[in-house]
């Protein structure tokens, strides 16, 4: 190949790459579509099989900056679940503290240090307790109460502060807690108290600034989303309706909060709350949506019913970014034809997303067993 030809070829390739780069940054609005990201699908396996179909089930709840994923998977023919941590293709069973054949555990949150929180049975008689898995050891965090009490940990921040819910007895209403330096702090309510077996408050998320979000009972009516900081719980309001619960499920360090709320039309929609205002994120064409996770860039993930969602089906996993909601099923390059991504639970700062595939009442042809998934941006 002579030098003139090589130079011409290099120039042509350079112009082509420049054109492709320019096209890749065309604004979504100019294309008439949502965010132009594409993802690769990674199926997270299971530990064992369940008696119903012999194929086992799995669900993913959180992902950290290192793409470590946590959730739960069935382990035996009784369908008992075990908490897992998945890391670069390795699925680790985090175990259960006690309770016999039907004992179960689940992992709901992980921080960037790899610390995992969730719940586990601890014996054959008590309800599950909040647990922490750190350095290979699963620890019972207790409840702050005595025998017969319950607790669940939903999230842990990078300094090890944990939030969740607990109750004195199974028949008592649950209350949100902050666990810091081994001590439980009751976060209170929005002025109301739930009845027997009800929820007075629950804390789902905590950020690096020790701001906490969840849902709590106001003086009257259903639960409202709250933001707790400096010892005070703030009511975030609703999307206009108040016939169903409003829940805040996650927040980032900029105090952008996501969750779901009833609208004036009586439908439940995903919301983004920031600077005192709650924004309706809409749906994928169906009548409901729920947001569960947000990252540092303000990208939101969750699940929404579509115009074609079967009855009793949650719909499709979505990504909301830069003002537009996208069906994640439509932007995964290698999604198997028999798989439907039903809900996305969390998104990290690099845009990696975790969630769960269809769990029942699936669309025609979506016959794959329920699995935890990781979506990696291409």
C-alpha positions in Angstrom: 0.0 0.0 0.0 1.6 3.3 -1.0 1.8 6.3 1.3 -0.7 8.4 -0.7 -3.3 5.7 -0.6 -2.7 5.2 3.2 -3.1 8.9 3.8 -6.3 9.0 1.7 -7.7 6.0 3.6 -6.8 7.5 6.9 -8.5 10.7 6.0 -11.7 8.9 4.9 -11.8 6.8 8.1 -11.3 9.9 10.1 -14.2 11.7 8.4 -16.4 8.6 8.9 -15.5 8.3 12.6 -16.2 12.0 13.0 -19.6 11.7 11.4 -20.5 8.7 13.6 -19.4 10.5 16.7 -21.5 13.5 15.7 -24.5 11.3 15.1 -24.1 9.6 18.5 -24.5 13.0 20.2 -27.6 14.1 18.3 -30.0 15.3 20.9 -32.9 12.9 21.7 -35.4 15.6 20.9 -33.9 15.9 17.4 -34.4 12.2 16.8 -38.0 12.2 18.2 -37.0 9.4 20.6 -35.9 8.9 24.2 -32.3 8.8 25.4 -30.1 7.1 22.8 -28.3 4.6 25.1 -28.0 1.0 24.3 -27.4 -1.8 26.8 -26.1 -5.3 27.0 -28.2 -7.8 29.0 -26.5 -10.0 31.7 -28.6 -12.7 33.3 -27.8 -13.4 36.9 -28.3 -17.0 37.8 -30.0 -18.8 40.6 -28.9 -21.2 43.4 -31.5 -23.9 43.0 -34.9 -24.9 41.8 -38.4 -24.2 42.9 -41.1 -26.9 42.9 -43.5 -24.9 40.8 -41.5 -25.1 37.5 -38.1 -26.6 38.4 -36.2 -23.7 37.1 -35.7 -21.4 40.1 -36.3 -17.7 40.4 -34.2 -14.6 41.2 -34.6 -10.9 41.8 -32.1 -8.0 42.0 -32.5 -5.0 44.2 -29.3 -2.9 44.2 -26.0 -2.3 42.4 -22.9 -0.3 43.6 -20.2 1.5 41.6 -18.2 -1.7 41.1 -21.2 -3.4 39.5 -21.7 -5.7 42.4 -25.4 -6.7 42.5 -27.5 -7.9 45.4 -30.8 -9.6 45.6 -32.4 -13.0 46.4 -32.6 -16.4 44.7 -34.5 -19.6 45.4 -32.4 -22.4 46.9 -34.6 -25.5 47.3 -37.9 -27.2 46.4 -39.7 -25.2 49.1 -38.9 -22.0 47.3 -36.9 -20.6 50.2 -34.8 -17.7 49.2 -31.2 -16.8 50.0 -29.6 -13.4 49.8 -26.9 -13.1 47.1 -24.1 -10.9 46.0 -23.1 -11.2 42.3 -19.7 -9.9 41.3 -18.2 -10.3 37.8 -20.1 -13.5 37.1 -19.7 -15.1 40.5 -22.9 -15.6 42.5 -22.3 -15.8 46.3 -24.8 -17.2 48.7 -24.8 -14.9 51.7 -26.6 -17.4 53.8 -29.2 -17.4 56.5 -28.7 -17.0 60.3 -31.2 -19.7 61.4 -34.7 -21.0 61.3 -34.6 -24.5 59.7 -35.9 -25.7 56.3 -38.2 -22.8 55.5 -35.7 -20.1 56.7 -35.0 -17.4 54.1 -32.9 -14.3 53.6 -32.8 -11.4 51.1 -30.4 -8.6 50.3 -31.8 -5.2 49.5 -28.9 -2.7 49.6 -25.2 -2.5 49.0 -22.7 0.3 49.4 -19.5 1.0 47.5 -17.4 -0.9 50.2 -19.4 -4.0 49.4 -21.4 -4.0 52.6 -24.8 -5.6 52.1 -28.0 -5.2 54.2 -31.3 -7.0 54.1 -33.1 -9.5 56.3 -32.9 -13.0 57.5 -34.7 -15.5 59.7 -32.7 -15.9 62.9 -34.5 -18.8 64.6 -37.6 -21.0 64.2 -40.0 -18.7 66.0 -39.2 -15.0 65.5 -40.0 -12.9 62.5 -37.0 -12.0 60.3 -34.4 -9.5 61.5 -32.3 -6.9 59.7 -28.9 -8.2 58.8 -25.5 -6.9 57.7 -23.1 -8.9 55.5 -19.5 -7.5 55.8 -16.2 -9.2 55.2 -17.8 -12.6 54.8 -19.8 -12.5 58.0 -23.6 -12.3 58.2 -24.6 -10.4 61.4 -28.0 -10.1 63.1 -28.6 -6.4 63.6 -31.5 -7.1 66.0 -34.6 -5.0 66.3 -34.0 -2.8 69.4 -36.9 -4.7 71.0 -37.2 -8.1 72.5 -38.3 -11.6 71.4 -41.0 -11.7 68.8 -40.0 -8.4 67.1 -39.3 -7.7 63.5 -36.9 -5.6 61.5 -35.8 -5.2 57.8 -32.8 -3.1 56.5 -33.4 -1.5 53.1 -30.3 0.6 52.5 -26.8 1.4 53.7 -24.7 4.4 52.8 -21.0 4.6 52.3 -20.3 5.4 56.0 -22.3 2.4 57.2 -25.5 4.1 58.3 -28.5 1.8 57.7 -32.2 2.5 57.3 -35.3 0.3 57.3 -38.4 -0.6 59.3 -39.1 -2.5 62.5 -42.0 -3.4 64.8 -42.2 -4.5 68.4 -44.5 -7.5 67.5 -45.9 -9.0 64.3 -49.2 -7.3 65.1 -47.7 -3.9 65.8 -47.4 -1.2 63.1 -43.9 -0.9 61.6 -41.8 2.3 62.1 -38.9 3.7 60.1 -35.5 3.5 61.7 -31.9 4.8 61.3 -29.2 2.5 62.7 -26.0 4.3 63.4 -23.1 3.1 65.5 -25.1 0.1 66.6 -28.1 2.2 68.0 -31.6 2.3 66.6 -33.2 5.7 66.1 -37.0 5.9 65.6 -37.7 8.4 62.8 -41.3 9.0 63.8 -44.2 9.7 61.5 -45.9 12.6 59.7 -48.4 12.9 62.6 -50.3 9.7 62.2 -50.1 6.2 63.6 -50.8 3.0 61.6 -53.2 0.4 63.0 -52.5 -3.2 63.8 -50.4 -4.9 61.1 -50.1 -1.5 59.3 -47.3 0.9 58.5 -46.7 4.0 60.5 -43.5 4.7 58.6 -40.8 3.0 56.6 -37.4 4.2 55.4 -36.2 3.1 52.0 -33.1 5.2 51.1 -30.3 7.2 52.7 -27.6 9.3 51.0 -24.2 10.5 52.0 -25.7 13.6 53.7 -27.8 11.4 56.0 -30.9 12.5 54.3 -33.5 9.7 54.4 -36.6 9.0 52.3 -39.6 6.7 52.7 -43.3 6.8 53.5 -45.1 7.7 56.7 -48.6 8.1 58.1 -50.0 11.7 58.1 -52.7 12.7 60.6 -55.3 11.3 58.1 -55.4 9.4 54.9 -52.9 7.1 53.3 -49.1 7.2 53.6 -47.2 10.1 52.2 -43.6 10.3 51.0 -41.2 11.9 53.3 -37.7 13.4 53.4 -36.0 13.2 56.8 -33.0 15.4 57.7 -31.6 17.0 60.9 -34.2 15.2 63.0 -37.2 16.4 61.1 -39.6 14.6 58.7 -40.9 16.6 55.8 -44.1 15.7 53.9 -43.3 15.7 50.2 -47.0 15.8 49.2 -48.6 14.0 46.3 -49.2 14.3 42.5 -52.6 15.6 43.3 -54.4 12.5 44.4 -54.7 11.1 47.9 -56.6 7.8 47.6 -53.5 5.6 47.6 -50.1 5.7 49.3 -47.4 8.0 48.1 -43.9 6.4 48.6 -40.4 7.8 48.2 -38.1 5.0 47.3 -34.6 6.5 46.7 -32.6 9.7 46.6 -29.2 10.9 45.4 -26.8 13.3 47.2 -28.4 16.3 45.5 -31.6 15.4 47.4 -33.5 14.5 44.2 -36.1 12.0 45.4 -38.1 9.4 43.3 -41.1 7.2 44.1 -44.7 6.9 43.1 -47.9 8.8 43.9 -51.6 8.9 43.0 -52.6 11.6 40.5 -55.7 13.7 40.3 -57.1 11.1 37.9 -56.7 8.4 40.6 -53.8 6.7 38.8 -50.4 5.9 40.3 -47.4 7.5 38.5 -43.7 7.6 39.1 -42.4 11.0 40.4 -39.2 13.0 40.7 -39.2 15.5 43.6 -36.6 18.3 43.8 -36.4 21.8 45.2 -39.9 21.5 46.7 -41.7 20.4 43.6 -43.0 16.9 42.6 -42.9 16.1 38.8 -45.0 13.4 37.2 -42.7 11.2 35.1 -45.6 9.7 33.2 -45.9 6.1 31.9 -44.9 3.9 28.9 -48.5 4.2 27.6 -50.3 2.3 30.4 -52.1 3.5 33.5 -49.4 3.2 36.1 -45.7 3.5 36.8 -43.4 3.4 39.8 -39.8 4.7 40.2 -37.4 2.9 42.5 -33.9 4.2 41.8 -32.0 7.4 40.9 -28.2 8.0 40.3 -26.0 11.0 40.7 -26.9 12.3 37.2 -30.6 12.3 38.0 -31.4 9.3 35.8 -34.4 7.4 37.1 -35.4 3.7 36.8 -38.5 1.8 37.6 -41.4 -0.1 36.0 -44.4 1.0 34.1 -47.4 -0.6 32.5 -47.6 -0.3 28.7 -50.6 0.0 26.5 -50.4 -3.8 25.9 -49.5 -5.0 29.4 -51.6 -8.1 30.4 -53.8 -7.8 33.5 -51.9 -8.2 36.8 -48.6 -7.6 35.0 -46.3 -4.8 36.3 -45.3 -3.9 32.7 -41.8 -3.0 31.5 -38.7 -1.7 33.1 -38.0 1.9 32.2 -35.2 4.5 32.2 -36.2 8.2 32.6 -33.4 10.6 31.6 -33.4 14.2 30.3 -37.1 14.4 30.4 -38.0 11.3 28.5 -39.1 7.8 29.6 -37.7 4.8 27.6 -38.7 1.2 27.6 -35.5 -0.7 28.5 -36.7 -3.7 26.5 -36.4 -1.6 23.4 -32.7 -0.5 23.9 -31.1 -3.8 24.9 -29.0 -5.2 22.0 -28.9 -8.9 23.1 -32.2 -9.4 25.0 -33.5 -13.0 24.4 -36.8 -13.2 22.6 -38.5 -15.0 25.5 -37.4 -12.5 28.1 -39.3 -9.3 29.3 -37.6 -6.9 31.6 -40.4 -6.1 34.1 -38.9 -3.7 36.6 -35.7 -1.9 37.2 -34.8 -1.4 40.8 -31.5 0.6 40.9 -29.0 2.4 38.7 -25.4 3.3 39.5 -23.3 6.3 38.5 -22.0 4.7 35.4 -25.6 3.9 34.2 -25.6 0.2 35.0 -29.1 -1.0 35.9 -30.4 -4.0 37.8 -33.9 -5.5 38.2 -36.1 -8.5 37.6 -37.6 -10.1 34.5 -41.3 -11.0 34.2 -42.6 -12.6 37.3 -46.0 -13.9 36.1 -48.9 -13.0 33.7 -46.3 -12.3 31.1 -46.9 -11.2 27.5 -47.3 -13.9 24.9 -44.0 -15.6 24.1 -42.2 -14.3 27.2 -41.7 -17.8 28.8 -38.3 -17.4 30.4 -38.1 -18.1 34.2 -37.9 -15.1 36.5 -34.3 -13.9 36.8 -32.3 -11.0 38.2 -30.6 -9.0 35.5 -27.9 -6.4 35.0 -27.9 -4.0 32.1 -24.5 -2.6 31.2 -24.3 0.5 28.9 -22.6 -0.2 25.6 
